[in-house]
Amino acid sequence: MGWAATKELLSQDKRFEVDGANIATSFLKGHTGSEYQDNETTEVWGPARIQRAWDAIALHETPSIAQHAAAEVALTNLGITADLLGPKS
């Protein structure tokens, strides 16, 4: 979201990771609802799962914290690190 063309989505006082996490969770809350279940599992996108998505997005560039968080958060950070550094690092 740091490169968002829609400036109304961005705040002046937050890091782009936090803006991105806020935008994503707003989307999830508006498009999933407590009754939503994805096609592959019966897991509901409830508050805990939405919070986990927020954590993963907000902490994706903070490995010193992400590595101590839930598996999804740590793996998001590792995936982004691998993407940035490439296969030869």
Gaussian input, Z-matrix of N, CA and C with variables (Angstrom, degrees):
# hf/3-21g

backbone

0 1
 N
 C     1     B1
 C     2     B2     1     A1
 N     3     B3     2     A2     1     D1
 C     4     B4     3     A3     2     D2
 C     5     B5     4     A4     3     D3
 N     6     B6     5     A5     4     D4
 C     7     B7     6     A6     5     D5
 C     8     B8     7     A7     6     D6
 N     9     B9     8     A8     7     D7
 C    10    B10     9     A9     8     D8
 C    11    B11    10    A10     9     D9
 N    12    B12    11    A11    10    D10
 C    13    B13    12    A12    11    D11
 C    14    B14    13    A13    12    D12
 N    15    B15    14    A14    13    D13
 C    16    B16    15    A15    14    D14
 C    17    B17    16    A16    15    D15
 N    18    B18    17    A17    16    D16
 C    19    B19    18    A18    17    D17
 C    20    B20    19    A19    18    D18
 N    21    B21    20    A20    19    D19
 C    22    B22    21    A21    20    D20
 C    23    B23    22    A22    21    D21
 N    24    B24    23    A23    22    D22
 C    25    B25    24    A24    23    D23
 C    26    B26    25    A25    24    D24
 N    27    B27    26    A26    25    D25
 C    28    B28    27    A27    26    D26
 C    29    B29    28    A28    27    D27
 N    30    B30    29    A29    28    D28
 C    31    B31    30    A30    29    D29
 C    32    B32    31    A31    30    D30
 N    33    B33    32    A32    31    D31
 C    34    B34    33    A33    32    D32
 C    35    B35    34    A34    33    D33
 N    36    B36    35    A35    34    D34
 C    37    B37    36    A36    35    D35
 C    38    B38    37    A37    36    D36
 N    39    B39    38    A38    37    D37
 C    40    B40    39    A39    38    D38
 C    41    B41    40    A40    39    D39
 N    42    B42    41    A41    40    D40
 C    43    B43    42    A42    41    D41
 C    44    B44    43    A43    42    D42
 N    45    B45    44    A44    43    D43
 C    46    B46    45    A45    44    D44
 C    47    B47    46    A46    45    D45
 N    48    B48    47    A47    46    D46
 C    49    B49    48    A48    47    D47
 C    50    B50    49    A49    48    D48
 N    51    B51    50    A50    49    D49
 C    52    B52    51    A51    50    D50
 C    53    B53    52    A52    51    D51
 N    54    B54    53    A53    52    D52
 C    55    B55    54    A54    53    D53
 C    56    B56    55    A55    54    D54
 N    57    B57    56    A56    55    D55
 C    58    B58    57    A57    56    D56
 C    59    B59    58    A58    57    D57
 N    60    B60    59    A59    58    D58
 C    61    B61    60    A60    59    D59
 C    62    B62    61    A61    60    D60
 N    63    B63    62    A62    61    D61
 C    64    B64    63    A63    62    D62
 C    65    B65    64    A64    63    D63
 N    66    B66    65    A65    64    D64
 C    67    B67    66    A66    65    D65
 C    68    B68    67    A67    66    D66
 N    69    B69    68    A68    67    D67
 C    70    B70    69    A69    68    D68
 C    71    B71    70    A70    69    D69
 N    72    B72    71    A71    70    D70
 C    73    B73    72    A72    71    D71
 C    74    B74    73    A73    72    D72
 N    75    B75    74    A74    73    D73
 C    76    B76    75    A75    74    D74
 C    77    B77    76    A76    75    D75
 N    78    B78    77    A77    76    D76
 C    79    B79    78    A78    77    D77
 C    80    B80    79    A79    78    D78
 N    81    B81    80    A80    79    D79
 C    82    B82    81    A81    80    D80
 C    83    B83    82    A82    81    D81
 N    84    B84    83    A83    82    D82
 C    85    B85    84    A84    83    D83
 C    86    B86    85    A85    84    D84
 N    87    B87    86    A86    85    D85
 C    88    B88    87    A87    86    D86
 C    89    B89    88    A88    87    D87
 N    90    B90    89    A89    88    D88
 C    91    B91    90    A90    89    D89
 C    92    B92    91    A91    90    D90
 N    93    B93    92    A92    91    D91
 C    94    B94    93    A93    92    D92
 C    95    B95    94    A94    93    D93
 N    96    B96    95    A95    94    D94
 C    97    B97    96    A96    95    D95
 C    98    B98    97    A97    96    D96
 N    99    B99    98    A98    97    D97
 C   100   B100    99    A99    98    D98
 C   101   B101   100   A100    99    D99
 N   102   B102   101   A101   100   D100
 C   103   B103   102   A102   101   D101
 C   104   B104   103   A103   102   D102
 N   105   B105   104   A104   103   D103
 C   106   B106   105   A105   104   D104
 C   107   B107   106   A106   105   D105
 N   108   B108   107   A107   106   D106
 C   109   B109   108   A108   107   D107
 C   110   B110   109   A109   108   D108
 N   111   B111   110   A110   109   D109
 C   112   B112   111   A111   110   D110
 C   113   B113   112   A112   111   D111
 N   114   B114   113   A113   112   D112
 C   115   B115   114   A114   113   D113
 C   116   B116   115   A115   114   D114
 N   117   B117   116   A116   115   D115
 C   118   B118   117   A117   116   D116
 C   119   B119   118   A118   117   D117
 N   120   B120   119   A119   118   D118
 C   121   B121   120   A120   119   D119
 C   122   B122   121   A121   120   D120
 N   123   B123   122   A122   121   D121
 C   124   B124   123   A123   122   D122
 C   125   B125   124   A124   123   D123
 N   126   B126   125   A125   124   D124
 C   127   B127   126   A126   125   D125
 C   128   B128   127   A127   126   D126
 N   129   B129   128   A128   127   D127
 C   130   B130   129   A129   128   D128
 C   131   B131   130   A130   129   D129
 N   132   B132   131   A131   130   D130
 C   133   B133   132   A132   131   D131
 C   134   B134   133   A133   132   D132
 N   135   B135   134   A134   133   D133
 C   136   B136   135   A135   134   D134
 C   137   B137   136   A136   135   D135
 N   138   B138   137   A137   136   D136
 C   139   B139   138   A138   137   D137
 C   140   B140   139   A139   138   D138
 N   141   B141   140   A140   139   D139
 C   142   B142   141   A141   140   D140
 C   143   B143   142   A142   141   D141
 N   144   B144   143   A143   142   D142
 C   145   B145   144   A144   143   D143
 C   146   B146   145   A145   144   D144
 N   147   B147   146   A146   145   D145
 C   148   B148   147   A147   146   D146
 C   149   B149   148   A148   147   D147
 N   150   B150   149   A149   148   D148
 C   151   B151   150   A150   149   D149
 C   152   B152   151   A151   150   D150
 N   153   B153   152   A152   151   D151
 C   154   B154   153   A153   152   D152
 C   155   B155   154   A154   153   D153
 N   156   B156   155   A155   154   D154
 C   157   B157   156   A156   155   D155
 C   158   B158   157   A157   156   D156
 N   159   B159   158   A158   157   D157
 C   160   B160   159   A159   158   D158
 C   161   B161   160   A160   159   D159
 N   162   B162   161   A161   160   D160
 C   163   B163   162   A162   161   D161
 C   164   B164   163   A163   162   D162
 N   165   B165   164   A164   163   D163
 C   166   B166   165   A165   164   D164
 C   167   B167   166   A166   165   D165
 N   168   B168   167   A167   166   D166
 C   169   B169   168   A168   167   D167
 C   170   B170   169   A169   168   D168
 N   171   B171   170   A170   169   D169
 C   172   B172   171   A171   170   D170
 C   173   B173   172   A172   171   D171
 N   174   B174   173   A173   172   D172
 C   175   B175   174   A174   173   D173
 C   176   B176   175   A175   174   D174
 N   177   B177   176   A176   175   D175
 C   178   B178   177   A177   176   D176
 C   179   B179   178   A178   177   D177
 N   180   B180   179   A179   178   D178
 C   181   B181   180   A180   179   D179
 C   182   B182   181   A181   180   D180
 N   183   B183   182   A182   181   D181
 C   184   B184   183   A183   182   D182
 C   185   B185   184   A184   183   D183
 N   186   B186   185   A185   184   D184
 C   187   B187   186   A186   185   D185
 C   188   B188   187   A187   186   D186
 N   189   B189   188   A188   187   D187
 C   190   B190   189   A189   188   D188
 C   191   B191   190   A190   189   D189
 N   192   B192   191   A191   190   D190
 C   193   B193   192   A192   191   D191
 C   194   B194   193   A193   192   D192
 N   195   B195   194   A194   193   D193
 C   196   B196   195   A195   194   D194
 C   197   B197   196   A196   195   D195
 N   198   B198   197   A197   196   D196
 C   199   B199   198   A198   197   D197
 C   200   B200   199   A199   198   D198
 N   201   B201   200   A200   199   D199
 C   202   B202   201   A201   200   D200
 C   203   B203   202   A202   201   D201
 N   204   B204   203   A203   202   D202
 C   205   B205   204   A204   203   D203
 C   206   B206   205   A205   204   D204
 N   207   B207   206   A206   205   D205
 C   208   B208   207   A207   206   D206
 C   209   B209   208   A208   207   D207
 N   210   B210   209   A209   208   D208
 C   211   B211   210   A210   209   D209
 C   212   B212   211   A211   210   D210
 N   213   B213   212   A212   211   D211
 C   214   B214   213   A213   212   D212
 C   215   B215   214   A214   213   D213
 N   216   B216   215   A215   214   D214
 C   217   B217   216   A216   215   D215
 C   218   B218   217   A217   216   D216
 N   219   B219   218   A218   217   D217
 C   220   B220   219   A219   218   D218
 C   221   B221   220   A220   219   D219
 N   222   B222   221   A221   220   D220
 C   223   B223   222   A222   221   D221
 C   224   B224   223   A223   222   D222
 N   225   B225   224   A224   223   D223
 C   226   B226   225   A225   224   D224
 C   227   B227   226   A226   225   D225
 N   228   B228   227   A227   226   D226
 C   229   B229   228   A228   227   D227
 C   230   B230   229   A229   228   D228
 N   231   B231   230   A230   229   D229
 C   232   B232   231   A231   230   D230
 C   233   B233   232   A232   231   D231
 N   234   B234   233   A233   232   D232
 C   235   B235   234   A234   233   D233
 C   236   B236   235   A235   234   D234
 N   237   B237   236   A236   235   D235
 C   238   B238   237   A237   236   D236
 C   239   B239   238   A238   237   D237
 N   240   B240   239   A239   238   D238
 C   241   B241   240   A240   239   D239
 C   242   B242   241   A241   240   D240
 N   243   B243   242   A242   241   D241
 C   244   B244   243   A243   242   D242
 C   245   B245   244   A244   243   D243
 N   246   B246   245   A245   244   D244
 C   247   B247   246   A246   245   D245
 C   248   B248   247   A247   246   D246
 N   249   B249   248   A248   247   D247
 C   250   B250   249   A249   248   D248
 C   251   B251   250   A250   249   D249
 N   252   B252   251   A251   250   D250
 C   253   B253   252   A252   251   D251
 C   254   B254   253   A253   252   D252
 N   255   B255   254   A254   253   D253
 C   256   B256   255   A255   254   D254
 C   257   B257   256   A256   255   D255
 N   258   B258   257   A257   256   D256
 C   259   B259   258   A258   257   D257
 C   260   B260   259   A259   258   D258
 N   261   B261   260   A260   259   D259
 C   262   B262   261   A261   260   D260
 C   263   B263   262   A262   261   D261
 N   264   B264   263   A263   262   D262
 C   265   B265   264   A264   263   D263
 C   266   B266   265   A265   264   D264

   B1=1.4447
   B2=1.5241
   B3=1.3006
   B4=1.4513
   B5=1.5074
   B6=1.3225
   B7=1.4576
   B8=1.5202
   B9=1.3076
   B10=1.4658
   B11=1.5204
   B12=1.3123
   B13=1.4628
   B14=1.5224
   B15=1.3128
   B16=1.4623
   B17=1.5245
   B18=1.2996
   B19=1.4606
   B20=1.5288
   B21=1.3411
   B22=1.4625
   B23=1.5277
   B24=1.3248
   B25=1.4578
   B26=1.5200
   B27=1.3172
   B28=1.4557
   B29=1.5166
   B30=1.3144
   B31=1.4569
   B32=1.5284
   B33=1.2905
   B34=1.4640
   B35=1.5239
   B36=1.3371
   B37=1.4595
   B38=1.5268
   B39=1.3356
   B40=1.4570
   B41=1.5225
   B42=1.3157
   B43=1.4611
   B44=1.5193
   B45=1.3367
   B46=1.4565
   B47=1.5224
   B48=1.3425
   B49=1.4604
   B50=1.5271
   B51=1.3279
   B52=1.4633
   B53=1.5235
   B54=1.3258
   B55=1.4692
   B56=1.5249
   B57=1.3215
   B58=1.4622
   B59=1.5159
   B60=1.3267
   B61=1.4640
   B62=1.5241
   B63=1.3243
   B64=1.4690
   B65=1.5240
   B66=1.3187
   B67=1.4663
   B68=1.5256
   B69=1.3237
   B70=1.4690
   B71=1.5228
   B72=1.3214
   B73=1.4619
   B74=1.5219
   B75=1.3145
   B76=1.4729
   B77=1.5192
   B78=1.3332
   B79=1.4586
   B80=1.5285
   B81=1.3242
   B82=1.4642
   B83=1.5209
   B84=1.3139
   B85=1.4688
   B86=1.5162
   B87=1.3148
   B88=1.4576
   B89=1.5136
   B90=1.3294
   B91=1.4634
   B92=1.5161
   B93=1.3176
   B94=1.4564
   B95=1.5156
   B96=1.3007
   B97=1.4542
   B98=1.5177
   B99=1.2924
   B100=1.4590
   B101=1.5191
   B102=1.3261
   B103=1.4571
   B104=1.5208
   B105=1.3325
   B106=1.4626
   B107=1.5178
   B108=1.3086
   B109=1.4545
   B110=1.5110
   B111=1.3258
   B112=1.4550
   B113=1.5308
   B114=1.3009
   B115=1.4583
   B116=1.5195
   B117=1.3179
   B118=1.4569
   B119=1.5201
   B120=1.3098
   B121=1.4624
   B122=1.5154
   B123=1.2981
   B124=1.4624
   B125=1.5187
   B126=1.3218
   B127=1.4596
   B128=1.5253
   B129=1.2982
   B130=1.4612
   B131=1.5279
   B132=1.3252
   B133=1.4648
   B134=1.5249
   B135=1.3056
   B136=1.4503
   B137=1.5177
   B138=1.3280
   B139=1.4658
   B140=1.5278
   B141=1.3215
   B142=1.4734
   B143=1.5249
   B144=1.3114
   B145=1.4680
   B146=1.5308
   B147=1.3118
   B148=1.4658
   B149=1.5312
   B150=1.3259
   B151=1.4697
   B152=1.5192
   B153=1.3233
   B154=1.4636
   B155=1.5252
   B156=1.3302
   B157=1.4684
   B158=1.5251
   B159=1.3387
   B160=1.4681
   B161=1.5286
   B162=1.3287
   B163=1.4648
   B164=1.5286
   B165=1.3266
   B166=1.4700
   B167=1.5198
   B168=1.3220
   B169=1.4652
   B170=1.5277
   B171=1.3216
   B172=1.4651
   B173=1.5270
   B174=1.3262
   B175=1.4616
   B176=1.5195
   B177=1.3227
   B178=1.4645
   B179=1.5250
   B180=1.3060
   B181=1.4682
   B182=1.5257
   B183=1.3333
   B184=1.4583
   B185=1.5255
   B186=1.3404
   B187=1.4619
   B188=1.5248
   B189=1.3133
   B190=1.4625
   B191=1.5232
   B192=1.3246
   B193=1.4638
   B194=1.5223
   B195=1.3163
   B196=1.4645
   B197=1.5213
   B198=1.3246
   B199=1.4639
   B200=1.5199
   B201=1.3268
   B202=1.4639
   B203=1.5240
   B204=1.2961
   B205=1.4641
   B206=1.5285
   B207=1.3152
   B208=1.4672
   B209=1.5251
   B210=1.3117
   B211=1.4676
   B212=1.5244
   B213=1.3181
   B214=1.4668
   B215=1.5227
   B216=1.3178
   B217=1.4655
   B218=1.5292
   B219=1.3209
   B220=1.4649
   B221=1.5232
   B222=1.3221
   B223=1.4636
   B224=1.5230
   B225=1.3213
   B226=1.4682
   B227=1.5206
   B228=1.3240
   B229=1.4599
   B230=1.5199
   B231=1.3205
   B232=1.4650
   B233=1.5256
   B234=1.3179
   B235=1.4646
   B236=1.5143
   B237=1.3135
   B238=1.4621
   B239=1.5268
   B240=1.3254
   B241=1.4613
   B242=1.5229
   B243=1.3234
   B244=1.4665
   B245=1.5232
   B246=1.3209
   B247=1.4621
   B248=1.5259
   B249=1.3197
   B250=1.4647
   B251=1.5235
   B252=1.3216
   B253=1.4644
   B254=1.5203
   B255=1.3086
   B256=1.4509
   B257=1.5164
   B258=1.3229
   B259=1.4655
   B260=1.5244
   B261=1.3079
   B262=1.4663
   B263=1.5186
   B264=1.3161
   B265=1.4687
   B266=1.5076
   A1=110.72
   A2=116.81
   A3=119.53
   A4=112.81
   A5=116.26
   A6=121.24
   A7=111.00
   A8=117.40
   A9=121.84
   A10=110.48
   A11=115.35
   A12=120.41
   A13=110.62
   A14=117.16
   A15=122.07
   A16=108.14
   A17=116.40
   A18=121.43
   A19=112.89
   A20=117.53
   A21=120.11
   A22=111.29
   A23=117.09
   A24=120.92
   A25=112.35
   A26=117.23
   A27=121.26
   A28=111.65
   A29=115.28
   A30=120.19
   A31=109.23
   A32=115.69
   A33=120.81
   A34=111.79
   A35=116.92
   A36=120.17
   A37=114.75
   A38=118.08
   A39=120.22
   A40=110.88
   A41=115.32
   A42=120.71
   A43=109.26
   A44=116.44
   A45=119.23
   A46=111.64
   A47=118.25
   A48=120.65
   A49=111.12
   A50=116.19
   A51=120.61
   A52=110.03
   A53=117.17
   A54=119.50
   A55=110.52
   A56=116.78
   A57=120.80
   A58=112.10
   A59=116.93
   A60=121.05
   A61=110.83
   A62=116.75
   A63=120.05
   A64=111.51
   A65=116.88
   A66=121.11
   A67=110.11
   A68=116.98
   A69=120.64
   A70=111.69
   A71=117.42
   A72=118.54
   A73=111.48
   A74=117.62
   A75=119.33
   A76=110.27
   A77=116.52
   A78=120.87
   A79=110.48
   A80=116.70
   A81=120.21
   A82=111.76
   A83=116.65
   A84=119.90
   A85=111.37
   A86=116.80
   A87=120.61
   A88=114.65
   A89=117.04
   A90=119.91
   A91=114.79
   A92=118.31
   A93=118.47
   A94=111.85
   A95=117.38
   A96=119.57
   A97=110.87
   A98=116.53
   A99=120.02
   A100=112.10
   A101=118.20
   A102=120.29
   A103=113.11
   A104=117.23
   A105=120.34
   A106=111.12
   A107=116.18
   A108=122.65
   A109=106.76
   A110=116.06
   A111=116.99
   A112=109.85
   A113=117.30
   A114=122.17
   A115=113.82
   A116=118.00
   A117=120.39
   A118=113.73
   A119=117.75
   A120=120.25
   A121=109.06
   A122=114.68
   A123=118.95
   A124=110.79
   A125=116.26
   A126=120.14
   A127=110.30
   A128=115.61
   A129=121.99
   A130=109.41
   A131=116.04
   A132=120.86
   A133=108.04
   A134=115.85
   A135=121.75
   A136=111.17
   A137=116.60
   A138=120.83
   A139=114.22
   A140=118.26
   A141=119.80
   A142=111.17
   A143=117.08
   A144=120.34
   A145=110.74
   A146=116.96
   A147=120.61
   A148=110.14
   A149=117.15
   A150=120.34
   A151=110.51
   A152=117.57
   A153=121.35
   A154=110.13
   A155=117.07
   A156=120.58
   A157=109.78
   A158=117.04
   A159=120.66
   A160=109.65
   A161=116.67
   A162=120.74
   A163=111.32
   A164=116.53
   A165=120.49
   A166=111.56
   A167=117.01
   A168=120.55
   A169=110.79
   A170=116.91
   A171=120.31
   A172=112.26
   A173=117.27
   A174=120.59
   A175=113.59
   A176=117.86
   A177=119.29
   A178=113.57
   A179=118.56
   A180=121.94
   A181=112.00
   A182=117.44
   A183=121.18
   A184=109.22
   A185=117.42
   A186=119.65
   A187=114.09
   A188=118.05
   A189=119.87
   A190=112.03
   A191=117.60
   A192=122.08
   A193=110.12
   A194=117.07
   A195=121.41
   A196=112.44
   A197=117.97
   A198=120.13
   A199=112.85
   A200=117.20
   A201=121.63
   A202=112.02
   A203=117.31
   A204=121.99
   A205=110.28
   A206=115.42
   A207=121.90
   A208=110.55
   A209=115.68
   A210=121.44
   A211=112.64
   A212=118.00
   A213=120.57
   A214=111.70
   A215=115.93
   A216=121.04
   A217=109.82
   A218=116.72
   A219=120.85
   A220=111.29
   A221=117.43
   A222=120.56
   A223=112.24
   A224=117.10
   A225=119.56
   A226=109.46
   A227=116.54
   A228=120.81
   A229=111.41
   A230=117.71
   A231=120.82
   A232=111.65
   A233=116.74
   A234=120.24
   A235=112.22
   A236=116.36
   A237=120.09
   A238=110.24
   A239=117.00
   A240=120.45
   A241=110.50
   A242=117.09
   A243=120.73
   A244=111.17
   A245=116.62
   A246=120.70
   A247=110.98
   A248=116.62
   A249=120.46
   A250=112.63
   A251=117.05
   A252=120.59
   A253=113.24
   A254=116.98
   A255=120.55
   A256=113.15
   A257=116.39
   A258=121.06
   A259=114.89
   A260=119.05
   A261=120.86
   A262=113.42
   A263=117.28
   A264=118.48
   A265=111.39
   D1=-12.56
   D2=178.60
   D3=-62.55
   D4=-21.24
   D5=179.74
   D6=-111.09
   D7=21.35
   D8=-175.67
   D9=-63.25
   D10=136.30
   D11=176.12
   D12=-79.04
   D13=-22.61
   D14=179.58
   D15=-92.52
   D16=92.92
   D17=-173.24
   D18=-65.61
   D19=-19.05
   D20=178.58
   D21=-65.11
   D22=-20.93
   D23=-179.95
   D24=-78.79
   D25=-17.68
   D26=-173.71
   D27=-100.41
   D28=145.15
   D29=176.65
   D30=-96.49
   D31=166.69
   D32=177.02
   D33=-93.09
   D34=-16.33
   D35=-171.15
   D36=-116.47
   D37=7.48
   D38=-178.16
   D39=-124.67
   D40=152.84
   D41=173.97
   D42=-65.08
   D43=155.30
   D44=-177.88
   D45=-64.57
   D46=-28.28
   D47=177.06
   D48=-63.05
   D49=-40.04
   D50=179.48
   D51=-70.62
   D52=-42.71
   D53=175.25
   D54=-57.20
   D55=-46.16
   D56=-180.00
   D57=-61.95
   D58=-42.62
   D59=178.84
   D60=-64.82
   D61=-41.23
   D62=178.18
   D63=-63.98
   D64=-42.93
   D65=179.64
   D66=-64.12
   D67=-44.05
   D68=-179.65
   D69=-63.46
   D70=-43.98
   D71=-178.91
   D72=-70.26
   D73=-33.04
   D74=173.85
   D75=-62.28
   D76=-42.07
   D77=177.20
   D78=-61.27
   D79=-48.47
   D80=-178.95
   D81=-60.73
   D82=-43.19
   D83=179.63
   D84=-64.48
   D85=-34.67
   D86=-178.72
   D87=-81.90
   D88=-20.20
   D89=-174.44
   D90=-116.63
   D91=-4.86
   D92=-178.40
   D93=-111.38
   D94=-51.58
   D95=-176.99
   D96=66.43
   D97=162.80
   D98=-176.66
   D99=-68.08
   D100=-19.25
   D101=-178.94
   D102=-88.14
   D103=-8.58
   D104=-176.43
   D105=-71.78
   D106=136.21
   D107=171.47
   D108=-134.42
   D109=136.58
   D110=179.67
   D111=-74.71
   D112=170.23
   D113=-173.17
   D114=-73.72
   D115=-18.81
   D116=-173.42
   D117=-100.65
   D118=-19.83
   D119=-178.71
   D120=-137.80
   D121=174.47
   D122=174.97
   D123=-104.42
   D124=12.72
   D125=-179.51
   D126=-73.86
   D127=129.72
   D128=-179.30
   D129=-87.32
   D130=143.10
   D131=175.43
   D132=-80.50
   D133=74.62
   D134=178.12
   D135=-88.78
   D136=-174.69
   D137=-177.04
   D138=-57.63
   D139=-39.11
   D140=-178.28
   D141=-67.26
   D142=-41.01
   D143=-179.69
   D144=-69.93
   D145=-38.38
   D146=176.97
   D147=-65.74
   D148=-39.30
   D149=176.73
   D150=-63.68
   D151=-38.21
   D152=178.19
   D153=-62.38
   D154=-39.72
   D155=176.65
   D156=-63.03
   D157=-43.38
   D158=178.24
   D159=-59.32
   D160=-47.47
   D161=-179.37
   D162=-58.61
   D163=-45.93
   D164=-177.88
   D165=-61.91
   D166=-41.77
   D167=-178.86
   D168=-72.62
   D169=-46.98
   D170=-176.74
   D171=-66.08
   D172=-30.82
   D173=-175.42
   D174=-102.98
   D175=9.48
   D176=-174.12
   D177=-63.71
   D178=-21.87
   D179=179.03
   D180=-109.47
   D181=17.80
   D182=-179.14
   D183=-126.70
   D184=75.19
   D185=-174.95
   D186=-61.97
   D187=-28.89
   D188=-178.96
   D189=-64.22
   D190=-21.88
   D191=175.38
   D192=-102.42
   D193=-45.60
   D194=-174.50
   D195=-58.02
   D196=-35.92
   D197=-177.92
   D198=-66.31
   D199=-15.82
   D200=179.30
   D201=-102.70
   D202=1.78
   D203=-176.64
   D204=-94.23
   D205=-172.65
   D206=178.96
   D207=-57.85
   D208=157.90
   D209=-175.76
   D210=-54.40
   D211=-42.57
   D212=-179.00
   D213=-62.49
   D214=-36.75
   D215=179.75
   D216=-70.06
   D217=-47.53
   D218=179.50
   D219=-62.70
   D220=-42.05
   D221=-179.24
   D222=-69.49
   D223=-33.73
   D224=174.92
   D225=-61.41
   D226=-45.41
   D227=178.31
   D228=-61.97
   D229=-44.37
   D230=179.83
   D231=-63.99
   D232=-39.91
   D233=178.88
   D234=-64.22
   D235=-42.16
   D236=179.80
   D237=-69.27
   D238=-38.21
   D239=176.39
   D240=-61.53
   D241=-45.27
   D242=178.34
   D243=-62.53
   D244=-39.33
   D245=179.26
   D246=-63.70
   D247=-42.01
   D248=-178.41
   D249=-72.61
   D250=-39.71
   D251=-175.48
   D252=-86.37
   D253=-23.40
   D254=179.06
   D255=84.10
   D256=174.86
   D257=-173.60
   D258=-75.12
   D259=-14.77
   D260=-175.09
   D261=-97.47
   D262=8.53
   D263=-179.02
   D264=-98.89

